């Protein structure tokens, strides 16, 4: 009986994710001759789609794209230093600040990774991920084209359960170009991720948010994540539920909520409430600052209510809200994927930049050895930062 209930609960919780992958598996099976398998588990579907557009676009904006590519080199190496520093800090926190949230986490839309504070809703995640990787690969493609390189193919595929897109320049032509051109092509993808983040922020700040704000009034805050073994969870704070008072004082939005808790110390009693109930809790010690109190909540957002209950009004609002939410995930994933691609690791963009730089400075043999050593160190560090928190969560409930 217990096993049956577990299976039913699993199917109910994951029905849309499972349905998506079942349909996807059927489509791939019936089109299996069109897919190619790379490295044993990467499925690629090669096409010529978009090559003509990239050719026209790059010819029209050739000089501008070259400049963008050169700027991308500097941004790419700065980003590489930033993500490498983040890995080092992550190792420090893992050893000396055990309560700190994971620095890295696997990201699979619709799947809550054990120990990770991040959960990406399935449909938002799949759509946003596809937009991000297409824009990333478009960046590689048009910078390559601006330097006169041929694009052999474009396409899409799957890296395990995750969708991917790709643009495949002629590698024989790439290696014949000077180092600056090669670096600009490698760095273009992550840099276009940064550009996408900027575009999304501009659309959100100057178009969507002003329109949405005229349709609602704020009436409290809610939390996307309530961490286990911290006061919020222990005393009954729920995620995605609006709370609008602290110690009997009304808080209408995130700014007021954060301000009201800015002076709270560890082991201090506070009361958080809404129209239904008041919850008394005692704060813990902030993992990042021992002088401050900590509730154990993240993803704090302002909760709103509509100014009108008219059907047409609600319909327009929810469409705008869904689009705004999608753009939030596009920006989040674009930044994350851009930084991840700058890791000094094997065949990703950052790895290729390090490989080329090491060979240019030290020669092919020594440079390749340096690149391989950096890749191994990075890979081990990532494995530790990703899987240790998962193991701690599953076996030790930390």
N, C-alpha and C positions, 0 to 999 in steps of 0.2 A: 504493500500500500504506500509506504513512504517513498519507494523508488518511483512508483507511478505518479505520485504527487509532484515529485522533483522533476520528472520528465515533462509533465503538463505545465508546471511553472516555467521551466526552461523554454518550452515551445511558445508559451504565451508571451514571455518577455522578449523573445528574439524572433518573433514571427515574421516581421518585415525584413529583417536582416537575412534570415534563412530563405525567405521567398525570393528576395533579390538575387542571392547567390545560386539558388536552384535554377531560376530562369536564365541567369547568366551562363551557368554550366551547360544548360540545354542548347543555348544559342552557340556557344563555343564548340560544343560537340558536333553540331550539324554543319558548322563552318570550319572544322578542325584543319582541313587541308589548306585554308588560307592563313592559318597562324603558324608562326615559327617559334620553336622553343630555344631559349638562350639560357645557358648556365643551369639547365635542368629544371628551373622553376619559373622562368620569366617568359611569358607569352607575348609575342609581338605580331601585330598585323600591319604590314608595310603597305603604304599607299603613295600616291603622288599629290595628295590633297594639300592645297595651300602653297605649293611650291611656286606656282605662277604668280600668286598674290605677293609672296615674299620677294620675288624677283622684281615686280613692278614697284613695290614699296621701297626696296633698297636702292633701286636706280633713281627714284624721285628724290630720296633723302640721303644719298650716299655720304656726303661730307658730314652731315649732322650725325648720322649713325656711327661714323668712324670716331667722331669726337666723344659720343656717348660710350662707345666701346673702350676708349682710352681712359675716360673717367671711371668706368666700371673696374678697371684694374686696381686703382687706388682704393676704391670702396671695397673691392673684393678682399684685398690683403688686410685692410682694417677689420672687415667682418670676420676674417679667419682668425685674427688675433683675439677678437671679442669672443668668438665661440670657443676658442682654445682656453681662454681665461675662465670662461664659464665652466668648462670641464674641470679645470683645476680647483675652482671654488667648490664645485659639486663634490669632488673627492674630499676636500677639507670638511665640508658640512656633513658628509656621510660618516666621517670618522669622529668629528668633534662636536657636531650638532645633530645628534640622532633624530631629534624631533622635527628638523627642517624638512619641508616638502621635497620630493624628488626633483633633481635638476633636469633629468631627461626622462622621457616616457615614450613608449610605443604609442602611436596614434592610429587607431582603427575606427572609422566612423561607426557609431552605434554600439561600440563595445567599451565597457568600463574596465580598463586595465587595473588589476589589483594594485593598491598602493598609490595610484595616480589621482591627483585632485582634478584632472581634466577629463571631461566627457564631451564628446562631439556628437550631437544628434545625427542620426544616420543620413537622412536625406539632405540636410544642410551640408553635412560633411562630404558626402559623395559629390554633390554638385560643386561645392566650393573647391574641393580638391582637384576636380577636373579643370575648372577655370584656371586655377593657379598653375598647374603643370603645363597647360596649353600656353599660357602667357610666358612661362619660364622658357619653354622650348622655342617659342616664337622669337624670343630675345636672342638665343643662340643662332637661330636661322638667319635673321635679317642682318646681324652683324657679320656673319660668315659671308652672306651674299654681298654686303657692302664692300668687302675686300676681294670680291671676284671669285669666290669659291662656289663650286657646284653643290647642290643638295641632292643626295642620292635618293632619299625617301623621307617621308614623314609617316606618322601613324599613331596608333594607340596600342595599349596592351595591358597586362596585369603583372604586378610584382607581388606574387602571392595573392592575398585578397584585395590589394590596393590597385586602383586604376592608375595608369600612367600614359603619358604621351611622349613622343620623341621626334626630334629632327635630326637627320643623319647626314652631316656634311661629308664630303669625300675626304677621308682621313689622309690619303696619299697627298692631296693638295694642302691639307692643314699643316702637316709636318714640314712642308717646303717653305712655309711662310716664316718670316722672322719672329723672334720671341714676343715682341710687343703685340703683333697681330694675334698670335696664338693665345696669349694671356687675355686679350680683349674678347676673344670668342668664348673662352672658358668662363670668364667672369660675367659675361653678358646675361646669362640665365638668372643668377642670383640678383644682379642689379635690376633686371626687369621685375623681379619679385618686389624689390624696394619701390620701384616706380608704381607698381600695381597697388601697393599699400598706400602710397601718396594719393593716387587717383581715387581710391575708395574713401579715404578720409575726407577728401575735398567734397565728394558727392554727399557723404553722410553729413558733414558739418554745415554745408551751405545750401543743400537742397532737401534731403530727406528729414533730418532732425528738426529743422525749423517748421516744416509742414506738419510732422507728427506732433510736435509740441503744442501746436494750436488746437489739436483735437483732444488733448487729455489734460488732466490735472494730477499732480503727484500726491500720493497719500501713504508713503512709507517706503520700506526697503524689503527686498527678499534676497535669499542666498542661493547661489547655484550649487554650492557644496557645503556640507556640514561634516567636518572631519570626526572620525571615530576617536574615542578615548580623550576627547576634549570637552570642556564645559557645555558648549552649545548642544552637542549630541547627548551628553549625559543627563542634562536637565530638561530635554524635550524640545529644543528648537528644531523646526522642520525646514527643509529646503523648499524653495519655490512657494513659500507662504509669506504673505505680507505682514510686516511688523511696523508699527508706527508710533510707539512710545518707548522711552527709556527713562526709568525712574519717575514715571508719571508725566514726563514732558513730551509733547508731540514732536516727532521728527518726520518731515515730509519727504526727504530725499537722501541720497547717498552722502552728499556733502554734510548735511546736518547730522546724520548718523555717525559718520567718522569724527566730526568735530566733538560730538557729545561724549565719545569714548577716548578721545585723544589723551586725556589725563588720568585714565583709569589705571590702577596699579595691580600687580598680582595679588590674589587672595582677597579681592574686593568684591563685595556683594552688589549686584545690580539687578534691576527688574526690566525685562523686555516684554512688551505686550502688544496686543491688537484688540479689536472689538470683542473677540471671543474669549481671550484669556490673558493672564499675566504670568510670566515665567521668571522665577527667582533663581539666579545662578551665581556661582563664585568663580571669578576669573582665574585662569592659569597663568604661568609665566610665558611671555612671548619668546619663542625659540631664537629669534633674531636680536632681541633686546630684553635683557633680564629685568630692566627697570619698568617695563610696561606689561599691562595685563593682556590676556589673550583669550578669545572666545572659541577659536577653531572653526571659523567660517571663511569662505572665499567666494569670489564671484558676486560681490555685493552690488546689487543694481537697484535703481529707483523703481518702485512699483507705481503704476498709473491706473487711473480709471477714466473711462470715456466721458466726454461732456454731453454726449447724446446717445440714446439707446435705439435710435432709428436704424432699421435694417441696412439701408444703403450706406449710412454713415459708418456703421460697424464693418461693413464689407470693405469699404475703401481703406479704413484704418488697418484692418488685419492684412490686407494685401501689401500696404506700405510697410507694416511691421515685419512681415515675413521677408520682404525684400531687404529691409534694413538689417535684419538678423543674418540673412545670407551674406550680405556685404561684410558684416562683422567677422564671420567665419572666414570669408575670403581674405580679409586683411590679416587675421590671426595666422591662418595656415600659410599665407604667402610669406610672411615674415619668418615663420618657423622653417618652412621648406628652403627659403633663401639662405638662412643661416646653416641649416643642415647640409646644404650642398657646398658650403664653404669649409666644411670640416676637412682637415688635412688627411684625407682617408682615400686610399686606393683610387678607383676610377671616377669618383664624384668630382665636381668642378674644382673644389679646393685641393683635392689630391692631385689633379692634373696640373694645377698651377704650381704646387710645391714640387712636383716631379720635374716640370720644365725648368723651374728656377734652380733646383739642385743640380740638374745636369748642366745648365749653362755655367754655373759657378764652379762645379767640381769635376766636370767631365761625366761621360755616360755611365761608366762602371761605378764610380764612387757615388755619383748623384743618385743613381737607381738604388744603391744600397741605403743611402740616407732616406730616400722616399719610402722604401720598404720598411725601414725601422720606425719611421714616424707613423706609418699606416698601422703597424702592429700595435704600437703603444696607444694610438688613438682608439683602435678597435677594442683592445682590452679595457681601456678606461670607460668606453661607452657601455660595454657589456656589464661592468661592475655597477655603473650608475643606473642602468636600466633594470637589471635583474635582481640586485640585492634588495631594493625596496619592495619588489614583487614577492620575493621569498620571505622577507620580514613580515609583510602584510598577511600572507597566506598562512605561515606557520607560527608566527609570534603575535599576530594581530596588532602590529605596530604601524 
